[in-house]
Amino acid sequence: MLEWIATRPGYFLTATLSTLRLTLVGFGVGIAVAIPVGFALAKIRWLERALYPLIVFLQTMPLITIVPVLVIWLGYGLTTTSILVAFSVFFPVSVNTILGVRSIPHNLFFVTRTMGAGPIQTFQYIDWPMALPYLMSGFRISLAVAIVVAVVSEFIASNDGLGYVALRGVRNRDTVQIVAAVLIAAALGVIINSAAQYIEQMILKKYRE
């Protein structure tokens, strides 16, 4: 297996970098939407009551059911697959954001109000630091999901990446190629998870200091 991979380093390196790019792009888009939505739902109760059931409904809907629609609208490629990855990232990050903000003791907000702190200062010194551990936990969970969804989305809606490599293996009935793509994807997941844990420890250490 390793010898087979070693004879095609450029092929698998290109596919791995494509999957990594998709994972990071989709993850970035997902958290960019999920964090502000999570803070808004945690702060505005009527908004949470109105939107949270919709968010749960969308999350329970199988991603594969929206792939044909995205392919028709956007075609194959990075845009479609990034939306799928971002969709999978959105729910765990938004939920953890809500939990993080809700875990903050209310007396801290009372203290900041008595000291004349505005919304921006409250967010900077109370909301963000106190919710950060929950956010980091959500990031790690969603990253693991993002890698899986990235490979699956490449399998069904892309012409590159490790998922597409596996698809070509299926078409050619080449089990070695399929297993090689799966193993590389798993190794990529381990590397990304280890990097995320290291970054999480560094960030939380900084805020604790």
Secondary structure, 3 states (H helix, E strand, C coil): CHHHHHCCHHHHHHHHHHHHHHHHHHHHHHHHHHHHHHHHHHHCHHHHHHHHHHHHHHHHCCHHHCHHHHHHHHCCCHHHHHHHHHHHHHHHHHHHHHHHHHCCCHHHHHHHHHCCCCHHHHHHHHHHHHHHHHHHHHHHHHHHHHHHHHHHHHHHHCCCCHHHHHHHHHHCCCHHHHHHHHHHHHHHHHHHHHHHHHHHHHHHHHHHC
